[in-house]
Amino acid sequence: MRRVVRGFWGPRQESAEELAARWSTTLDRFALLLPEAAGGPGEAAGHPAWTWRTVPAAGPAETIGSDESSLLGALRTAREADPWAAANGTSLRLLATGLADGWKVEIAALAGGTPDSLLQSLVATITFPDEASLPDAALLTVVAEAWHPDYGDVSDRAVTSALKKEAGFKIGTPSVGWVGYLSEGRAARIPADLTADRVELPTGGVLLAIASPGDTRAVVEAYKTLEKSGALEPLPRPMKRPTL
């Protein structure tokens, strides 16, 4: 099984230190939410913290922890290797190491930049055994609270395919999955007749529990409803702010 947890936002300039803090929060909270991936109930039972391996576009990989110091070093290395990082954002991709059989967790982010046409993003791709169950809403909540995106979702290829074929969805535009997140400005446009459980987060945005995994029909209907209301309107181009 494969699941993708994502968040997207517009330009927001941030230092490497700020990004390291966001990354550290994300990695630690994901590890707590996925104890099966480490083969046990987590650090409380004596299991070590997850370790991560960088996946650079060029140059050697390195193994790091989830602490801010290690992440700061990885981010600085990534910035130095990319002459466009200051403008477009710092790209960092991490792969969890030493996980239980059948599990793979990869997290990639492009963040801290101020491009006017390129979205900043956090994308976590999780492969897991068929018998496992993921806490989808909790994972998207981590992304929402750690990164303050404009919108986000939890989905897979079947959801994306259904949205393209049945709702005219285009890659790079706002969407929802079985679970969706909309920033405060988008949440204000959610129509009263949307069929989804809603949870307001400290960010001011709203988490939407739309359907159970595999139910693409409900996701398509929710997408159409939200698109019609303007809640999924793309950020104006050229982009000048992180959220709608």
N, C-alpha and C positions, 0 to 999 in steps of 0.2 A: 504494500500500500504506500501511497505517496501523497503528501499534503504540503501545500504552500501557504505560508502566513506572510502577509505583505502590508507595508505602509508606504504611502507616497506623500510628498509635500513639495512646495515651491522653494524659491531661494531663501536661505537662512544662513548667514555667515556665522561660523563657530570655530573656536580654537581647537587645537588637538586635545587640549585638556578637557574641554567640554564634551567632545566626542568620546573620549576615553571613559568618562563617567557614564554616558548613555550606553556605550557598549558593555561596560562592566555590569550594569544593572540588568541588561538584557540577558547576558550569558548566565549570570547567577540565577535569575528567576526561571529561565528555561530549564536549567539543570534540576531545580527543585520541582518543576512541574512534570518532568519526564524521568522519574526514578527508575522505571523499567529499562530505559535505555542504558543505564549504568549497571543493570543486573541486580538491583536491590533498592531498598527504600531511601537511599540517599546518605548524605553525610552524617545524619543523626545516628545511623547504624554503623558508622565507622568507614563508610566508603569515601574515598578521596574526592576532592573537587574535580570536575571535568578539566581536561587539558585540551588545547586547541592547536591546530597547525595552520599557519598562514598558507594561502594559495595565491602567491604573487603572479602577476602577468609575466614577470621576468625576474631572474635571480633566484637564489636559494630560499627554500621555505624554512620557517623556524617554528619551534614549539613554544607556546606561551600559556600562561594561566589567565584567569578571568579578572585578575586584579588590575586596577587602573594604571599602575606603573608599567606592567607588561604591555598593556594595550596602548599606552601612550608611546612606548618605543616602537611598536608595530605600526602605529599611525604615522609617526614621524618618518619611518623608513618608507612607507607607502607614498607619503607626500614628496619626499626627496626623489623618488623614482619616477614621479609623474609631473612633467612640467606644466600640465594643465590643472593640477590639483587645486591651486589657490583660487582659480576661477570656477571650475566645474564641480569641485568637491573632492574629498578624499575617498578613494575606493579601497575597501578592505574586505577580503573574503576569508572566512575561517571555517575549518572542518574539524568537528569534534573527533578526538582520538580515543581508542580503547573502549568503544561502546560494545554492548552486548550484540550477539549475532542477530542479524536482520535489521539492525538499526543504523541509520546514517543521518547526521544532522549537519547541515551546511548553512551558514548565515553570511550574507553579503550585504554591504551597505555602501551607498554613495552619498556622502553627507558633508555639510559644512561649507558648501559652495554657494555662489549666487548667479548661476546661469539663468538667462531669461527665457530659455526654451527647453531646458533639460530638467526633468523632475529629479529631485533627491529621493532616495528610497532605502528601505530595509526589506530584504527578502530572505525568509527562512524556509529552506526546503528540507522536509523531514520524510525519510523512508523508514517504514516500521513493519513488523510482522502483522499478518492478517488478523491475528487474534487480539492484538493490542487495540486500545482505545485512547485517542488523543483528547486532551482538554482544550478543544478548539477555541472556545470563548476566552479562556484564561490566557492562552498564548497570544491571542490578538490584543487582549487587555495589556499585556506586557509591552507589546510594540506601541500601543497607543500612549501609555503612560510614560514610557522611556523616551520616545521620539517625537511625540506631539505631531503626528502626521495630519494631512488634510483629509485623507481617507485611507481605508485599508480593508482587507478581506481575508478569508480563509477559504481556499478552493482547491481544485485539482484540474487536470486537463479536461475532464468531462464537463465541468462547469463552464470553463472558458469556451469550449466548443459549442455548447448549447446556447450560450449568450451570443456568440457570433452568428450562429445559424438562425436563431429564433427571435433575437432582439436587436440585431444590427450593431452589437458591441464592437468597438474598435480598440485594439491594443494601444495603451498609452492614455486612455481616457478613464475617468472614475468608474468604479464598479463595486459590486458586492458579491459575496459568496454565500456559503451556508451561514457564515457569520460575517457581519460587516461593521465597519466603524466609519462614522462621519463626524468631522470636526464641528465646532459650535455653529459656525455659519451655515454649514450644510444641514445640521440637525434642525435648525430653525425652519427648514423647508420640507421636513418630513411630513407627508400628509397624514391626517388622522386615520384614514382608512387602510394604512399599511398594516398587513398582517405579520407582525413580528414582535417578539418580546424586546423591550427596550431597557437598557441600563445606562444611566447617566454617569460618566466618569469624572474624576477630578479635573480633567483637562477642559471640561465644558462640553466635550463631544459626547456622542451616544453610541453605545454598542448595540447592535441589532442581531438577535438570534432569529434567523429567518427560516432555516430548515435543517433537518438531519442530514448527515453526509449521504450522498447518493441521490437526494431529491433535487434534481436539476430543475424540474418544472416550477417548484415554488420559488427558486432563485430567479428564474427568468421573469416570473410575474412580479416579484418584488422589484427587480431591476427596472421593468417597464413603468411601474408606479412611481418609483423614485426619479427616474429620468423625466417623466412628464411633469413632476412637481418642481424640477430645477435643482433637486438635491445632488444630482450627479453632473451638473454643469462643469465643464473643464475650467481650470483657472484661466483668466484672460491672458492672452499672449500679446506682447512679451510679458512674462510673469514678473511681478514686482513684490509679491508677498508669499509667505509659506502656505497660507490657508485661504479658503474662499471668504 
